[in-house]
Amino acid sequence: LKQVFNKDKTFRPKRKFEPGTQRFELHKRAQASLNSGVDLKAAVQLPSGEDQNDWVAVHVVDFFNRINLIYGTICEFCTERTCPVMSGGPKYEYRWQDDLKYKKPTALPAPQYMNLLMDWIEVQINNENIFPTSVGKCKEEVL
């Protein structure tokens, strides 16, 4: 279990919302609705009077944190030897392109692909132009 939570691996600490902020309150509301066993459609419905971009941002960050935890539990079993291709079954192969190092879609082993993907998502989430920490100040559309 110690290796699962090793920060030098692919696990990243959760992105947190500042207590006392509106995003923190939205996060608490989202967590309460998701943990109560209610209908998912109702759980993600925009609360009355809240900004849609803030609500979406909270859910995007929560989703990233959850995926990060799930991947952290399996990453030691998916090595370049055991998972030489990033695929979605026999019909789909995912290729990485970032216009920096990988200018064309490139086949990569699953762990390398996942590391690049999680790094890319983290950069997006930490980009103040996409996910500003000031509520209601979204400069670009989140989705």
C-alpha positions in Angstrom: 0.0 0.0 0.0 2.9 2.3 0.7 4.0 2.2 -3.0 0.5 3.0 -4.2 0.7 6.4 -2.5 4.3 7.2 -3.5 4.2 10.7 -5.1 7.2 9.7 -7.4 4.8 7.3 -9.1 1.7 8.4 -10.9 -0.3 9.2 -7.8 -0.9 12.9 -7.3 -2.2 14.6 -4.2 -5.8 15.8 -4.5 -6.4 19.4 -5.6 -8.2 21.0 -2.8 -10.6 23.9 -2.6 -9.9 26.7 -0.1 -12.2 26.4 3.0 -14.6 29.3 3.2 -14.7 29.9 -0.6 -17.8 29.4 -2.7 -16.1 26.6 -4.6 -15.4 24.8 -1.3 -19.1 25.0 -0.5 -20.0 23.7 -3.9 -17.6 20.9 -3.5 -19.2 20.0 -0.1 -22.6 20.1 -1.7 -21.5 17.9 -4.6 -19.9 15.4 -2.2 -23.0 15.2 -0.1 -25.2 14.6 -3.0 -22.9 11.9 -4.5 -22.5 10.1 -1.2 -26.2 10.1 -0.4 -27.1 7.5 -3.0 -29.4 9.9 -4.9 -30.1 9.8 -8.6 -27.0 10.9 -10.5 -28.9 13.2 -12.8 -30.2 15.1 -9.7 -26.7 15.0 -8.1 -25.1 16.9 -10.9 -27.9 19.3 -11.6 -26.8 22.9 -11.2 -27.9 24.3 -7.8 -30.2 27.3 -8.1 -28.3 30.6 -8.1 -24.8 29.0 -8.8 -22.5 29.7 -11.7 -22.5 26.8 -14.2 -18.7 27.1 -14.9 -17.9 26.9 -11.2 -20.2 23.9 -10.8 -18.6 22.1 -13.8 -15.1 23.0 -12.5 -15.8 21.4 -9.1 -17.0 18.2 -10.8 -14.0 18.1 -13.2 -11.5 18.4 -10.3 -13.4 15.8 -8.3 -13.4 13.4 -11.2 -9.7 13.9 -11.8 -9.0 13.2 -8.1 -11.1 10.0 -8.2 -9.5 8.8 -11.4 -6.1 9.5 -9.9 -6.9 7.4 -6.8 -8.2 4.5 -8.9 -5.2 4.6 -11.2 -2.9 4.8 -8.2 -4.2 1.5 -7.0 -3.5 -0.4 -10.3 -0.4 1.4 -11.7 2.1 -1.1 -10.2 0.3 -3.9 -12.0 0.3 -2.2 -15.4 3.9 -2.0 -16.5 5.5 -1.4 -19.9 5.9 -5.2 -20.1 2.4 -6.1 -19.0 0.6 -3.2 -20.7 2.7 -2.4 -23.8 -0.2 -0.6 -25.5 -2.7 1.9 -24.3 -5.9 0.4 -25.5 -9.7 0.3 -24.9 -10.0 -3.4 -25.8 -8.9 -5.1 -29.0 -10.6 -2.6 -31.3 -9.2 0.7 -29.9 -5.7 1.9 -29.4 -5.0 5.3 -27.9 -2.1 7.3 -29.2 -0.4 10.3 -27.6 0.1 13.7 -29.4 1.0 16.9 -27.6 2.6 19.0 -30.3 5.7 19.3 -28.2 7.6 16.1 -28.0 5.0 14.0 -29.8 4.1 15.9 -32.9 2.2 13.0 -34.5 -0.1 10.4 -32.7 2.3 8.0 -31.1 1.7 4.5 -29.7 3.0 4.3 -26.2 3.0 1.8 -23.4 -0.1 2.3 -21.1 1.9 3.6 -18.1 3.7 6.2 -20.2 0.5 7.3 -21.8 -1.3 7.6 -18.5 1.6 9.6 -17.0 1.5 12.0 -19.9 -2.3 12.2 -19.7 -2.4 12.8 -16.0 0.3 15.5 -16.3 -1.6 17.2 -19.1 -4.9 17.2 -17.1 -3.1 18.5 -14.1 -1.7 21.4 -16.1 -5.2 22.2 -17.5 -6.8 22.1 -14.0 -4.0 24.4 -12.6 -4.4 26.8 -15.5 -6.0 30.0 -14.1 -7.4 30.9 -17.6 -9.4 27.6 -17.7 -10.1 26.9 -14.0 -9.7 30.2 -12.1 -9.7 30.0 -8.4 -11.7 33.2 -8.2 -15.4 32.2 -8.4 -17.3 33.4 -11.4 -14.2 34.6 -13.3 -13.9 31.9 -16.0 -12.1 33.3 -19.1 -12.6 30.2 -21.3 -15.3 27.7 -21.4 -14.5 24.6 -19.3 -16.3 22.2 -21.6 
